[in-house]
């Protein structure tokens, strides 16, 4: 029998029992839709994290303090700080793989504007190269330069959040802010970057020359971290190895001594952040996939009922020349058509559900074409797998017994 004829018979049989067929396919519809929505949410979260990591800077290499050991027990990364300005200077002089290097000195305290508004946020003391490393444009005014650094000028650049909280709609450029009782002049406002993958506000900070911050605000010789930028993404690994070698030499570490610092890059951060998201996406997709199995069992159940109801029809077909293979294909195609129709409706439900989730929650959702194809393929496979036994049962009927069936 021709495939077109088999599909036509299958569709006619499904139309005869519309309600029963719809309820049978409901498991497939919900399963496919749920898989698409769950995977779309997971991919959306992953893309948002990757965008946040990329937003941190260009080909960035991050050097942070190492871990201290107390009683042979590590106190965790950052617990042993030996980073100094001299380390950053040595990296600037000797590094070939990194095009820019900036120390980062951190201070915290109350910020007071000229209109009496108060705010608390971190103050970063950095090199002018920090702007290039972080790929952070200035929305208003300008970034400080090497002359400001050398002369220890009391100038600063505000993050977008700080500018809004202190000055509101008023002009920030040229205004004075008091950072821990030290007056600084605002020479620029950074473009907004938004939140990081962890939810912290990147724009809630003030940036000033590190020489000024170290002398006026920090009051200690150790620095929070050193940032570097490789010339290209392909040079990041080489830049990390070079930075490690220079830092070990700067700290006079012997071959048998462990590093007292940590070197990371954006890929490490991205892998750590997206790893949990990928596991969660797979878990959610597997849970949603259970609905497909339930739908397959429903298809097998309804096909077994259909075989019983249509026993006389099967007998008549065999009596006028239909072969067992023709009967098997008839019922198998009917099960496949039912599952594929359910899969297509499930795809529509998945697209609509993904859009609705994004609209109601503000979460990004990314629908992958491969996921849609996999869901449809799986629904067709479910039709073949669970439709085979009822089709075999119909094909094995004796024509005489089928014609006698009441």
N, C-alpha and C positions, 0 to 999 in steps of 0.2 A: 504494500500500500504506500502511496506517495506521501512524503512528509506533510505537504499542504493539506491533504485529506485527513491525515491523523490529527493535525492541529485544529482543523475545522470541527472534527468530531469532538475533540476535547473541549473546545470553547462552547459548543452546543450543549454538552453535558454539564459544564459549569453554569451556563445560563439557566438551565432547567432548575437548578437548586442554588439560586443566588445567595440566599441568607446563609445556608449551610456552608457553601464554598467560602463566603466572606469570613465567617467565624473560624473556619479551618485555617485560612491564610493569615488570620490575625496574629498568630505567633510569629510567622515569618515577617510580617509588616513591622511589628513592634521590635523584633530582634534586629532587623537590618537598620531601622531608624535609630534604635538605641546605640548600635555600634558606630554609626556615622556621627551621631551627636557626641558620644564620649570621646571618640578619636579626634574630632574637630576641636573639642575643648582642650584636649591634651596637646595637640599640635599648636593651637593658639597660644597656650601657656608657654610652650617651648620657644615659639617665635618671639614672644614678648621678652622672655629671659635673654635670648640671644641678642635681641635689639638693645636691651639694657646693658649687657656686657660690652657690646660694640660701642655703645654710647659713652663708655668710660674713657676711651681714648684710642689712639691710633697705634697699632702694633706695640702695645705697652708692655714693659717689663717692670715688675714690682719687686723691690727688695725690702723686706721687713725684718724686724728683730727675730732672733732665734728663740729656742726654748731653754730654760734653766732646769737643771737636775738637782733635786733635793733628796738625799738618801736613795740615789739611783732611780728616782721617780721623776719623770718629766713633768714640769709645771705647765706645759702647753706653749704653743707658738706665741711669741711676743713677750714672754716672761723674762727674757734676758736681753737687754738692749745695750748694744755696743756701737750702734750706728752713729756716725758723726759727720759734720760738714766736710771734714777732710776726706772721708770715704767718697762722698759725691764729687769732690774736686778731683780726686784721683781717677774716678771713672770718666769724668769729662776729658781729662788730659790723655788717658791711655786707651780708652775704648775706641775700637775701629768699627764695630758692628752697630753701635748705638749713635744715632745722629743728635739726640738731645738727652740731657740728664738734668734732673731737678731734685734737690732735697725737699722734704716736706716737714716743717716744724708745726706742731699743733699746740694751740692754747685755747682755753675756754674762759668764758666770762660774760658779764652783762654788757650789752651794747646799748648806748644811749644816743638818741638823735637830738638834733638841735631844737626840735619842738617838744622835747621831754619824753618822747616815746621810748620805752625800754623793750629789749629783746635779748634772748640768750641763744647763742649759736657758736659753733667752732670757728676759730680764726686760723687760717692756714698761711704759714710763711713759706713762700716758694720762690723759685727762680723764674725769670720771664719765659724760659723754655717750657714751663708748666702749661701754658696756654696751647702750645703746639702739641705737646704730648697728649693732653686731654682732648685735643681738637675742639676747643671751647671758644666760639666766637664771642665778641663783645657786642651787645645790643646797643649800648649807648656809651659814648666817651671812648676811652682807650685803656689798654693794659699798661702796667708800668714797664719800664725798660731797664737796661743794664746800668744807666746813670743813676736811676732811682735806687737800684740795688747797692751800688758802690757808696752813694752818699747817705744811705740809710734814711731816706725820706719817709715821712709819715703819711704815706698815701695808701689807698686801698681800693679794691674792686669788690662790689657787692654782688652776691647771688640774687636772682630774681625774687626769691621769697623774702629775703632780708630787706631788699629795696621796697617791696610792697608793704611789709609790716612796719617799717620805720617811717617811710615817707609817703606811702599811699599813692595818691594821684599827683603829688607834688614832684617837682624836679629834684633828682638826687645829685646830679653832677655839680661839683663845686661845694656841696654842703659838707658840714663837719659832723663826724660821729665820734663818740668817746668810747674807746675800747679799753676797758679796765683802767679808767681815769687818764688815758693817754689820747689826746685828740689826733684824729686822722682825717685827711681830706679825701672825699670820694672823687675818683677820676674816671670811673667806669662802672657799668652794670652789665653783668654777663647775660647771655641769652639763656633762656630757660631750657633745662635738660630733663626735668621731671624726676620721677622716682626710679630707684634702682630695683633690681630683681627682688631684693629683700624688703622693699617697701620704704626705705629711707629717702628723704628728700635731698637730692643732689644740689638743689638751689639754695638750701638753708646754710649758707657759709659766707665768710668774708675772707678775701685773699689779699695779702700784702707782701712786700719784699721780705725774704727770710732773714736778711740781716737786721731789719728793723724789729721783726717779731722776736728774734732770739735775744736781742739786746733790751728791748722795751717790755716784752710781755712774757716770754717763756722762762728766762732765767735759768736754763739748764743747758748742758753741752750736748746731750743726746737728742737725736731727731727721731720722728715717728716712722719715716720710711724714705726710700729713694725711688723716684720714678725715672724710667728711661724709655726711649722710643727707638725701635729698630728701624732701619731705612726702609724695609719692606716686610710683608708678612712672612716671606720665605727666609728672612734673616733672624727671626725671633729666636729660634732654637740656638743658633750660633751666638746671638747676643746674650742669651741666658748663660751659656757656658763661659763666655768671655767675662761676663759680670761676676760670675762665681769665682773665677781664677783671680781677678783683680781684687775682689773683696777678701779672699783668703790671704793674699799677699799684704793687703792693707792692714789686716788684723794679726799678721805674723803667726798664722796657724801652721803647725807642722803637719806632715802627711798623715800622721796617726790621729790627729785631732778632728773632731766633727765640726761642721760649719756652725758658727754662732749667729747665723742669719738664714733667711729663707728667700729664694728667688722663684717667683711665679710669673705667669703671663695670663693673658685673657683666655687662652684655650683651656688652661687648668680651671679657671673660674667657671667658664661655660660648661665644661664637662661635669663639674661638681654640681652645678645648678640644674642642668638639664637631665642628669642621670636619674634623679628622683622623679622628675616629670615623666620620663619615658616609662619607668616601671609602673607608675600610677596609670598611665594611658593604657598599657598592656593589660593591667589588672581590670580596669573598667571595661575594656573591650571584651575580655574573657567573660566577665559577669554578664554583659549584654548579650554575648554569643550564646549563653545558655537558653535564651528565648528562641533562638533559631532551632536548637535541638528540640525544645518543647513544641515548636511549630511543626517540625518534621514528624514527630510522633503523632500530632494531630492529623497531618496529611495521611500517614499510614492508616490511622484509625478510620478516617472517612473513606479511604479507598477500599478498605476491607468491607465496610458497609456497602459501598457502591457495587462491589463484586457480588455480594449476596443479593442485593436488590435486582441486579441485572443478569442473574444466572440464566433465565430463559432467553434473554437477548444474546448472550454468549453462545447458548446452544444453537439458536437459529443461525447465527453467523457461521458457526462451524459446520452446520448442516448444509449450507449453501456454498461451502468451499473455503472458508477462512481457515488458515493454518494456525496452530498454537502460537507461532512467532508473531502473526498478525495481531492476535488478541493480546499477547504480552506487550507489544509495542503500543497498542491502543491505550491500555491502562497506564503504562509507563509514561507516555507522552502527556496524558492527562495530569498525572502527578507533577511532572516537570513544568507544564504550563501553569498549573496552580501555584507552584512555588515561585516561578519567575515573575508572574503577575504580582504576587505578594512582595517579591523583592523590589520591583519597580515602584510600587506604592510605598514601600519602606524607604526607598531612596528619596522620594518626594517628602515623606515625613521627616527624614533626617535633615534635608536641606532646610525645611521650614522650622524644625526644632532648633537647629544650630543658629539660624537667624534670630529666633525668638530669645534664645539664651543670651546671645550677644546683645540684643536690644534691651532686655530686662536687667541684666547684671553689669553690662559694660565690659565683660570679659571678651578678649579677642577669640574668634573661632576660625580655624583654617581647615577647610574641607579638602582632603587629598584625593585626587582622582584614583590613585591606586587603591585607597580604602574602599571607595565606591565600587570599583571593579571587583575587589576581593569579596565584598559583601554580596554582590550579585552572583558571582561565581559560586560562593558558598551556598546561597539559597538554591541555585540550580542543582548543586551536588546533593543537598538535602532532599530535593525532589527525586533524584535518581536513587539515592540510598534507601529512603523510606518508601518509595513507590515500587521498588523491585519485588518485594515479597507479595504484596497484593496482586501485582501483575503476574507473577509466577503462579499464584494460586488460581487466577482466572484462566491462564493458558493451560493449566493441568486438568481443567474440568473435562469430564467425558461428555461428548455431545448428547448422547442418549440420556444420561442422568440429568444434564442441564435442561433438556426439553421436558423432562418429567417433573422438574422442580416447580412447586407451587409457592 
